Amino acid sequence: MYILYACLLLIIQNSMIVYDFNPKSKANDWLLVDDVVMGGRSDGNFYIDENGHGVFEGEISLENNGGFSSVRHNCESIQVNGYSKIRLHVKGDGNTYQLRLKSNRNDYYSYVAYFQSDNNWGAIDIPLKAFYPVFRGRDLDMPNFNGETIEEIGILIGNKKAQAFKLVLDKIELIK
């Protein structure tokens, strides 16, 4: 019993939950932002399904210079010193998505890294140092994510093509 407890304690200490989707999760913890803010016609949706998973789905349209849909969550300031990567527990659709982080929710820019989804449940690990700064789709001449705090986390799809998408989320965590 002691060995099991020690193993569980080690697992807990080596990760920190950023967001755990469950039946008590609230969809309004997440803000949906589509290209309609600039005249586009994409139509994203975010909800919590009957299993307590977060579901980000919709249609991307290129009409009126559109082409993206995103969802984001403002968190309490999370200290990420000592953590090396972020892990997504997701089931996707084969599309490429951006995971987006902000050190300060008031920053005009985000740090982004791409990940490829597939049709099976799985864990996707992204090194924190791989996140680079962007603003409105343009890379910025600034250092990559410095790993001190996270105040906002988001997911964006915008692959420069009209497409349907669906990403199901179970958990987002930091890993040492």
C-alpha positions as CSV (number, residue, x, y, z in Angstrom):
1,M,0.0,0.0,0.0
2,Y,2.8,2.4,0.9
3,I,4.5,1.8,-2.5
4,L,1.3,2.6,-4.3
5,Y,0.8,5.8,-2.3
6,A,4.4,6.8,-3.0
7,C,3.9,6.2,-6.7
8,L,0.7,8.2,-6.7
9,L,2.4,11.1,-4.8
10,L,5.2,11.1,-7.3
11,I,2.8,11.3,-10.2
12,I,0.9,14.1,-8.6
13,Q,4.1,16.1,-7.9
14,N,5.3,15.7,-11.5
15,S,2.2,17.3,-13.0
16,M,-0.2,20.1,-12.3
17,I,-3.7,20.3,-13.7
18,V,-4.4,23.5,-15.7
19,Y,-8.0,22.4,-16.6
20,D,-9.8,19.2,-15.9
21,F,-13.0,18.8,-17.9
22,N,-15.7,16.9,-16.1
23,P,-19.5,16.9,-15.7
24,K,-19.3,19.9,-13.4
25,S,-17.3,22.0,-15.9
26,K,-18.9,25.1,-17.3
27,A,-18.8,25.9,-21.0
28,N,-18.9,29.6,-20.0
29,D,-15.4,29.2,-18.4
30,W,-14.3,29.3,-22.0
31,L,-14.7,32.3,-24.4
32,L,-15.3,31.5,-28.1
33,V,-13.8,33.9,-30.6
34,D,-14.4,33.4,-34.4
35,D,-13.3,35.4,-37.4
36,V,-16.7,37.2,-37.3
37,V,-15.0,39.8,-35.1
38,M,-13.4,41.0,-38.3
39,G,-16.2,40.2,-40.8
40,G,-15.5,36.5,-41.4
41,R,-18.1,33.7,-41.5
42,S,-16.6,30.9,-39.5
43,D,-18.9,29.3,-37.0
44,G,-17.3,27.6,-33.9
45,N,-19.0,26.2,-30.9
46,F,-17.8,25.1,-27.5
47,Y,-19.8,23.0,-25.0
48,I,-19.4,20.3,-22.3
49,D,-20.8,16.9,-23.5
50,E,-22.7,14.3,-21.5
51,N,-19.3,12.7,-20.5
52,G,-18.0,16.0,-19.1
53,H,-15.5,16.5,-22.0
54,G,-15.0,20.0,-23.5
55,V,-16.0,19.9,-27.2
56,F,-14.7,22.6,-29.6
57,E,-16.3,22.1,-33.0
58,G,-17.6,24.0,-36.0
59,E,-17.0,25.1,-39.6
60,I,-14.2,27.3,-40.9
61,S,-15.1,29.6,-43.7
62,L,-12.7,31.7,-45.9
63,E,-15.5,34.1,-46.9
64,N,-14.9,37.8,-46.2
65,N,-11.2,37.1,-45.4
66,G,-12.1,34.8,-42.5
67,G,-10.5,31.5,-41.6
68,F,-10.3,30.9,-37.9
69,S,-12.1,29.9,-34.8
70,S,-10.8,29.8,-31.3
71,V,-11.7,29.2,-27.7
72,R,-9.8,30.5,-24.6
73,H,-9.8,30.3,-20.9
74,N,-8.6,32.9,-18.4
75,C,-7.0,31.1,-15.5
76,E,-5.7,32.3,-12.1
77,S,-2.0,33.1,-12.6
78,I,-0.3,29.6,-12.7
79,Q,3.4,29.5,-11.7
80,V,5.1,27.2,-14.3
81,N,8.6,27.4,-13.1
82,G,10.0,23.8,-12.9
83,Y,7.6,22.5,-15.6
84,S,8.9,21.7,-19.0
85,K,5.9,20.8,-21.1
86,I,2.2,21.1,-21.4
87,R,0.1,17.9,-22.0
88,L,-3.3,17.8,-23.8
89,H,-5.5,14.8,-23.3
90,V,-7.6,15.0,-26.5
91,K,-9.5,13.2,-29.2
92,G,-9.4,15.0,-32.5
93,D,-10.3,14.8,-36.2
94,G,-7.0,14.8,-38.0
95,N,-6.7,18.6,-38.2
96,T,-3.9,20.8,-37.0
97,Y,-4.6,23.1,-34.1
98,Q,-2.7,25.8,-32.3
99,L,-2.3,25.7,-28.5
100,R,-2.0,29.3,-27.3
101,L,-0.7,30.7,-24.0
102,K,-0.4,34.1,-22.5
103,S,1.9,34.9,-19.6
104,N,-0.2,37.9,-18.9
105,R,-3.8,38.0,-20.0
106,N,-3.5,41.7,-20.9
107,D,-0.6,41.1,-23.4
108,Y,-1.6,41.8,-27.0
109,Y,0.3,38.8,-28.2
110,S,0.1,35.0,-27.5
111,Y,2.7,32.3,-27.5
112,V,1.7,29.5,-29.9
113,A,2.7,25.9,-30.8
114,Y,1.0,23.6,-33.3
115,F,-0.2,20.1,-32.6
116,Q,-1.7,17.5,-34.9
117,S,-4.9,15.7,-33.7
118,D,-6.1,12.2,-34.7
119,N,-9.3,10.2,-34.2
120,N,-8.2,8.4,-31.0
121,W,-7.8,9.5,-27.4
122,G,-4.2,10.4,-26.7
123,A,-1.8,12.6,-24.8
124,I,0.0,15.3,-26.8
125,D,3.1,16.8,-25.1
126,I,4.4,20.2,-26.2
127,P,7.6,21.6,-24.7
128,L,7.0,25.1,-23.2
129,K,10.1,26.4,-24.8
130,A,8.6,25.6,-28.2
131,F,5.9,28.3,-27.8
132,Y,6.8,31.4,-29.9
133,P,5.1,34.8,-29.8
134,V,2.6,35.9,-32.5
135,F,0.1,38.7,-33.0
136,R,-2.7,38.3,-35.5
137,G,-1.0,35.5,-37.3
138,R,2.4,37.2,-37.6
139,D,5.5,36.0,-35.8
140,L,7.1,38.6,-33.4
141,D,10.8,39.3,-33.0
142,M,10.7,38.4,-29.3
143,P,12.0,35.4,-27.2
144,N,10.0,32.2,-26.9
145,F,7.8,31.6,-23.8
146,N,9.9,32.1,-20.7
147,G,8.1,29.6,-18.5
148,E,7.2,31.9,-15.5
149,T,3.4,32.1,-15.5
150,I,0.3,31.3,-17.5
151,E,-2.8,33.5,-17.2
152,E,-4.7,32.4,-20.4
153,I,-4.8,29.2,-22.4
154,G,-6.5,28.7,-25.8
155,I,-7.0,26.6,-28.8
156,L,-7.3,28.0,-32.4
157,I,-7.9,26.4,-35.7
158,G,-7.0,28.3,-38.8
159,N,-5.4,26.3,-41.5
160,K,-6.1,28.6,-44.5
161,K,-8.8,26.3,-45.8
162,A,-12.5,25.8,-45.4
163,Q,-13.1,22.8,-43.2
164,A,-15.2,21.2,-40.5
165,F,-13.5,20.6,-37.1
166,K,-14.1,18.8,-33.8
167,L,-11.6,18.5,-30.9
168,V,-12.7,16.8,-27.7
169,L,-10.8,17.7,-24.6
170,D,-10.4,15.7,-21.4
171,K,-7.6,17.5,-19.5
172,I,-4.8,20.0,-19.8
173,E,-1.8,19.7,-17.5
174,L,1.7,20.9,-16.9
175,I,4.4,18.2,-16.8
176,K,7.9,18.5,-15.1
